[in-house]
Each structure stands twice: as structure tokens, then as C-alpha cells.
Amino acid sequence: PTGIGATQSELEWAINSYTLVFAGLLFTAGLLGDRIGRKKVLLFGILVFGIGSALAAMSASPGELITWRALMGFGAAFVMPATLAVLMNVFERDEQPKAIGIWAGSVGLGIAIGPITGGLLLEHFWWGSIFLVNVPVVVLALIAMVILVPDSRDPKPGKVDPVGVALSIVGLVLLVYGIIRGGELADFTDTTVLLSIVGGLLVLAGFVWHEKRSSHPAIDITYFRKPAFSAAVAAIALVFFALMGVTFFSAFYLQSVRGYSALQSGLLIVPLAAAQMIFAPRARLVVDRFGARAVCTVGMLLVAAGLACFALFDAGTPVWVLCVVFFVQGTGMAHIMPPVTVAVMQA
């Protein structure tokens, strides 16, 4: 058999179950890392992600695939915040911009390797191989983490805030579900979509209200009074919004509209990844020269220009134009992610 007979909706949920769990648990996973040790949480997250990948590869039905993808998202939620926390603990303050630049550059490497490897595997093996290939990578990562990564935790974690944690999970899950459902229906005025999004926003407003009044808040809301912190958080959200949107859209555009194979489509994303890998580790040098505000502003304008170009693509747009747009997009992102991540972490 060549597949498991998933409908369009089931295919979307194979992607979205991961996103939903990942987004809902990110904040809580970060808190747990601070309390019980970031290395422990990182190892746990990678292990769960690897198990989820192996099970996803063996899925016999769309329902199984959606479930195991959710398990992968659960593991990933524990990895993402812990990696940055470890970086901030290992490197001195003046070395942090360089370390975060390399970290952001590695995102570009992942963007490049993922679609190309996926394309190669789909051309030569069955669909489950794109999940199974994660398993040896996870084993290597676990060995490297055990040997190389020092453990750290918040020396004064304070009391647990179970109400705040519960509100954050419910609020984020409702909000993300509403956005996903709106995309699935291509209608953000649908009752289920509006109820989910409004409900999520109301629960998150309740979370903020609770955190302001709590003697041991899960997050100090006063951080958001710092313009540098709030602007950086907004910028990183918009960059990842653009990045995920572009990669998701490109897969359908390049294969369904243009008729390229999975491997060819992966190779066409390389300019975006290459720009990220080339410029992200060097972004701190540009920031030193021109200042973070100017660099991030130009980066955001480049990303916006790239997104605007996507609106003009059709079935006959020359390939070189696609490559240039992807490269411009990657260049913009590479000059935003490192400085804004440094600003958030150092704040």
C-alpha cells in the first residue's frame, strides 16, 4: 500500500495535532525545566519525540497517525524552551548573542535538511520512513546531551502555580484550536471558530488577571511593561508565523500547482534555509554596527516583501523568482531571530 487513506481533514489534523499540543504545553514545559532541571526535561522531551516518531512511522490508520503526531508535539514542547535555557546558562552574557545566532542558524539547517531528506525518502521508501529517520537522530542527540549538557535549574523556583498553569494550557489550546479550525474551514466567522478563539482569549485574559494577583505567579506579567521585551516577543511570533506559513504553503504550491516532486520541492526551499544559515550566526555583527532596532526593522520589511510576493505567484512564475523570494525571506528572518531572542532572554 502507498498510504493509509487519510482524508484532507485527517491530513490537516496529522499536522495540527502536533501544533496544538506543542503550543498548549510550551509555557508549562519551560516552567517544569526551571523547577526539576533543564537537562532532565530536555532528555525527556527528546525521548518522547523519538518514541512518537517511531510509532507514527508504524501507523495503520489516520487516527493512529494523528495520535502519535500529538505525542511528538508533547515531546517537542519540552525540548524547545530547554534548549534556550541551557544556552543562557552555559554561555556568559557577552557570548550569548553569538550562541543564539548559531542556534538560529541551525533552524535554517533543519529547514534545509527536512524537506530534502523527506523528498529523498518519499521517492525511494514508504511514507513512514520520514518519521522513522528521526529515531537514529534522537539516539545520537540523547547520547550527546548526556555527555555534553550540564544540568541547571532555577535556584529559587518558588511555589507552584497550578491555577496559572491550567489557565495557560486551556487558553492556548482553545486559541490555537480556533485558528486551526478557521484555516481548515477557510471561514473565521464560523460559530465553532469564533467560540474557540474568543474563549481562548477570555481564558488567557483570566490567566493574566490571576498572575497579577498571585503571590507566586507562573510568569511575571511586569516583563511585558518593558517595550524591548514586548516588541521582541511580537517580532519572534511574527517571524515564526511567516516561516511556518511559507513552508506549509510552499509544499502545496510547488507540488500541487507546479507539479514538482517532493524532492524537487525540498530543493527549492534551500535558498531560504541557506540565507538563514549564512546570516543568522553573523547577525550580531550587523547589530553591533547598526543597532538592533534598525536591523530588526529592515528584517521585518524583507519578510513582509517576501510574503507580499507570494500573493503574486501563479502557475507560470519563473523558478528563479521563487528562489530569490525564498532567499530574501530567509535573509530577513536571519536578521530578526537572533537579536530578538537575545533581547527576550536577557530581559
LUMZA-399921 format. One record per residue (C-alpha): y, x, z; residue in one letter. Coordinates in Angstrom, 3 decimals, decimal comma. Layout:
BEGIN
Y:X:Z:resn
Y:X:Z:a
...
***
This chain:
BEGIN
Y:X:Z:resn
0,000:0,000:0,000:p
3,515:1,161:-0,714:t
5,255:-0,717:2,118:g
4,967:-3,307:4,879:i
6,565:-6,238:3,065:g
9,801:-6,418:5,031:a
12,449:-8,957:4,009:t
16,103:-7,930:3,535:q
16,898:-9,241:7,042:s
13,957:-7,325:8,580:e
15,063:-4,140:6,793:l
18,551:-4,541:8,245:e
17,107:-5,012:11,729:w
14,950:-1,912:11,326:a
18,296:-0,094:11,162:i
20,198:-2,329:13,571:n
17,674:-2,402:16,433:s
18,259:1,342:16,794:y
22,046:0,939:16,718:t
22,062:-1,958:19,178:l
20,023:-0,173:21,874:v
21,781:3,158:21,258:f
25,287:1,669:21,605:a
24,355:-0,511:24,566:g
22,904:2,332:26,639:l
25,129:5,328:25,747:l
27,505:4,855:28,666:f
24,716:4,293:31,205:t
22,729:7,270:29,900:a
25,781:9,505:30,398:g
26,105:8,314:33,999:l
22,412:8,986:34,687:l
22,757:12,511:33,284:g
25,627:13,195:35,699:d
23,544:11,957:38,639:r
19,999:13,244:38,101:i
20,653:16,252:35,850:g
21,675:16,541:32,199:r
18,730:18,742:31,201:k
16,220:16,230:32,618:k
17,932:13,363:30,778:v
18,104:15,407:27,546:l
14,378:16,263:27,699:l
13,511:12,629:28,500:f
15,640:11,340:25,595:g
14,155:13,773:23,058:i
10,604:12,999:24,213:l
11,142:9,210:23,923:v
12,764:9,672:20,498:f
9,735:11,695:19,330:g
7,249:9,094:20,624:i
9,284:6,317:18,961:g
9,289:8,258:15,672:s
5,502:8,729:15,718:a
4,918:5,035:16,485:l
7,447:3,946:13,803:a
5,548:6,017:11,222:a
2,349:4,104:12,043:m
3,956:0,620:11,942:s
1,754:-2,011:10,294:a
4,361:-4,791:10,256:s
8,165:-5,202:10,113:p
8,168:-6,388:13,742:g
6,464:-3,186:14,898:e
8,913:-1,046:12,911:l
11,903:-2,869:14,460:i
10,435:-2,383:17,968:t
9,746:1,338:17,574:w
13,155:1,890:15,981:r
14,663:0,304:19,116:a
12,632:2,797:21,203:l
14,079:5,633:19,082:m
17,583:4,294:19,815:g
16,724:4,219:23,529:f
15,774:7,916:23,411:g
18,795:8,887:21,304:a
21,174:7,242:23,792:a
20,065:9,767:26,423:f
20,463:12,741:24,052:v
23,986:12,232:22,676:m
26,112:12,335:25,883:p
23,915:15,004:27,482:a
24,434:17,485:24,621:t
28,217:17,435:25,051:l
27,983:17,564:28,863:a
25,722:20,636:28,611:v
28,189:22,316:26,224:l
31,084:21,712:28,612:m
29,034:23,128:31,484:n
27,749:26,239:29,667:v
30,996:27,340:27,975:f
34,274:28,359:29,590:e
37,339:26,241:28,774:r
38,710:28,680:26,153:d
35,299:28,848:24,415:e
34,788:25,072:24,324:q
36,720:24,388:21,077:p
34,512:26,910:19,227:k
31,298:25,480:20,724:a
32,297:21,896:19,899:i
33,269:22,974:16,371:g
29,755:24,350:15,843:i
28,312:21,152:17,389:w
30,356:19,028:14,931:a
29,285:21,312:12,062:g
25,645:20,694:12,982:s
26,313:16,960:12,460:v
27,114:17,919:8,854:g
23,846:19,850:8,645:l
21,995:16,739:9,830:g
23,809:14,587:7,242:i
22,677:17,026:4,523:a
19,089:17,602:5,643:i
18,323:13,929:6,453:g
18,770:12,269:3,027:p
17,345:15,256:1,079:i
14,254:15,543:3,288:t
13,874:11,753:3,227:g
14,135:11,735:-0,569:g
11,545:14,512:-0,961:l
9,121:12,802:1,413:l
9,519:9,395:-0,270:l
8,805:10,954:-3,672:e
5,599:12,662:-2,504:h
4,289:10,773:0,552:f
4,207:7,292:2,112:w
7,337:5,754:3,708:w
6,195:6,500:7,294:g
6,463:10,254:6,653:s
10,265:10,039:7,080:i
9,648:9,165:10,744:f
6,640:11,458:11,256:l
8,654:14,512:10,191:v
10,750:14,061:13,365:n
7,740:14,860:15,580:v
7,455:18,656:14,938:p
11,266:18,909:15,196:v
11,123:17,153:18,577:v
8,360:19,520:19,798:v
10,439:22,566:18,819:l
13,552:21,042:20,437:a
11,679:20,372:23,699:l
10,415:23,980:23,861:i
13,924:25,340:23,112:a
15,521:23,045:25,729:m
13,061:24,052:28,461:v
13,687:27,755:27,802:i
17,399:27,864:26,931:l
19,313:24,969:28,511:v
20,426:25,290:32,151:p
20,395:22,124:34,249:d
23,633:20,708:35,640:s
24,852:17,524:37,297:r
27,991:16,080:38,845:d
28,283:17,824:42,253:p
29,882:14,678:43,741:k
28,426:11,700:41,831:p
29,416:9,132:44,469:g
27,689:5,776:44,922:k
26,033:3,896:42,068:v
27,993:1,015:40,499:d
25,175:-1,365:39,410:p
27,571:-4,233:38,575:v
29,671:-1,969:36,344:g
26,574:-0,574:34,610:v
25,173:-4,086:33,991:a
28,504:-5,369:32,635:l
28,841:-2,366:30,304:s
25,343:-2,891:28,840:i
25,739:-6,671:28,379:v
29,266:-6,348:26,950:g
28,382:-3,571:24,486:l
25,148:-5,245:23,341:v
26,894:-8,596:22,720:l
29,790:-6,965:20,859:l
27,572:-4,761:18,671:v
25,165:-7,660:18,004:y
28,090:-9,824:16,853:g
29,343:-7,127:14,474:i
25,833:-6,530:13,086:i
25,214:-10,272:12,672:r
28,555:-10,680:10,895:g
27,590:-7,971:8,435:g
24,143:-9,482:7,951:e
25,580:-12,931:7,144:l
28,646:-11,483:5,345:a
30,577:-14,043:7,394:d
32,520:-13,156:10,547:f
33,609:-16,767:11,056:t
30,040:-17,926:11,767:d
29,674:-19,512:15,233:t
26,934:-17,101:16,408:t
29,022:-14,119:15,286:v
32,218:-15,322:16,981:l
30,386:-16,262:20,194:l
28,742:-12,831:20,402:s
31,911:-10,852:19,668:i
34,190:-12,941:21,917:v
31,521:-12,997:24,643:g
31,137:-9,217:24,419:g
34,901:-8,670:24,623:l
35,166:-11,013:27,620:l
32,326:-9,217:29,448:v
33,944:-5,828:28,684:l
37,267:-7,180:29,982:a
35,383:-8,189:33,137:g
33,966:-4,655:33,263:f
37,488:-3,155:33,163:v
38,674:-5,624:35,832:w
35,702:-4,719:38,053:h
36,156:-0,955:37,545:e
39,836:-1,145:38,516:k
38,934:-2,828:41,808:r
35,763:-0,915:42,658:s
35,856:1,816:45,347:s
33,181:3,723:43,361:h
33,760:2,870:39,661:p
31,273:3,945:36,988:a
34,275:5,116:34,934:i
37,827:5,877:35,999:d
39,873:3,456:33,862:i
43,048:5,500:34,528:t
41,788:8,037:31,929:y
42,953:5,581:29,283:f
46,534:5,855:30,550:r
46,600:9,385:29,097:k
47,821:8,995:25,495:p
45,908:12,100:24,364:a
42,640:10,703:25,732:f
43,096:7,163:24,346:s
44,194:8,416:20,918:a
41,257:10,838:20,761:a
38,738:8,121:21,685:v
40,201:5,832:18,999:a
40,116:8,631:16,412:a
36,483:9,566:17,077:i
35,475:5,877:16,908:a
37,191:5,500:13,521:l
35,639:8,711:12,166:v
32,112:7,651:13,080:f
32,876:4,158:11,745:f
33,823:5,765:8,414:a
30,899:8,211:8,438:l
28,230:5,569:9,136:m
29,827:3,122:6,718:g
29,937:5,690:3,916:v
26,344:6,894:4,366:t
24,989:3,326:4,686:f
26,939:2,043:1,659:f
26,120:5,138:-0,442:s
22,354:4,661:-0,150:a
22,590:1,173:-1,690:f
25,285:2,062:-4,223:y
23,592:5,226:-5,507:l
20,080:3,735:-5,704:q
20,611:0,027:-6,446:s
23,759:0,212:-8,606:v
23,480:3,654:-10,185:r
19,681:3,851:-10,355:g
19,310:7,302:-8,790:y
16,120:8,217:-6,946:s
16,057:8,685:-3,152:a
16,118:12,487:-3,631:l
18,996:12,406:-6,151:q
20,980:10,131:-3,816:s
20,386:12,555:-0,957:g
21,617:15,472:-3,063:l
24,806:13,571:-3,972:l
25,684:13,296:-0,237:i
25,571:17,118:0,052:v
29,323:17,608:-0,713:p
30,213:15,505:2,373:l
27,798:17,475:4,546:a
28,858:20,836:3,071:a
32,530:20,162:3,837:a
31,568:19,243:7,398:q
29,508:22,420:7,846:m
32,158:24,685:6,290:i
35,257:23,344:8,021:f
34,166:21,935:11,409:a
33,356:25,329:13,025:p
36,741:26,654:11,782:r
38,836:23,604:12,695:a
40,038:25,255:15,928:r
41,788:27,975:13,842:l
43,732:25,330:11,894:v
44,563:23,528:15,173:v
45,842:26,820:16,659:d
48,089:27,250:13,614:r
49,436:23,704:13,102:f
48,624:21,792:16,300:g
46,019:19,102:16,967:a
48,332:16,188:16,159:r
49,206:17,395:12,642:a
45,613:18,422:11,826:v
44,132:15,099:13,005:c
46,797:13,085:11,179:t
46,083:14,830:7,866:v
42,323:14,491:8,524:g
42,651:10,731:9,113:m
44,710:10,358:5,928:l
41,993:12,197:3,953:l
39,304:9,908:5,399:v
41,440:6,854:4,569:a
41,954:8,110:0,999:a
38,217:8,643:0,618:g
37,441:5,134:1,874:l
40,056:3,661:-0,483:a
38,337:5,384:-3,410:c
35,050:3,627:-2,587:f
36,744:0,306:-3,387:a
37,255:1,567:-6,968:l
33,680:2,761:-7,633:f
31,685:0,851:-10,242:d
28,500:1,348:-12,257:a
30,194:3,868:-14,557:g
32,184:6,089:-12,164:t
31,563:9,763:-13,165:p
29,269:11,698:-10,813:v
31,849:14,475:-10,321:w
34,319:11,883:-8,975:v
31,732:10,788:-6,378:l
31,198:14,422:-5,361:c
34,953:15,056:-4,984:v
35,423:11,901:-2,878:v
32,480:12,844:-0,636:f
33,886:16,357:-0,208:f
37,365:15,039:0,663:v
35,789:12,629:3,160:q
33,795:15,436:4,795:g
36,835:17,718:4,930:t
38,878:15,054:6,718:g
36,110:14,360:9,253:m
35,562:18,071:9,898:a
39,208:18,465:10,941:h
39,135:15,427:13,264:i
35,851:15,582:15,162:m
36,184:18,998:16,874:p
39,811:18,705:18,147:p
39,486:15,083:19,320:v
36,128:15,788:21,020:t
37,699:18,770:22,799:v
40,626:16,540:23,849:a
38,273:13,879:25,271:v
36,007:16,328:27,094:m
38,841:18,426:28,538:q
40,741:15,333:29,683:a
***
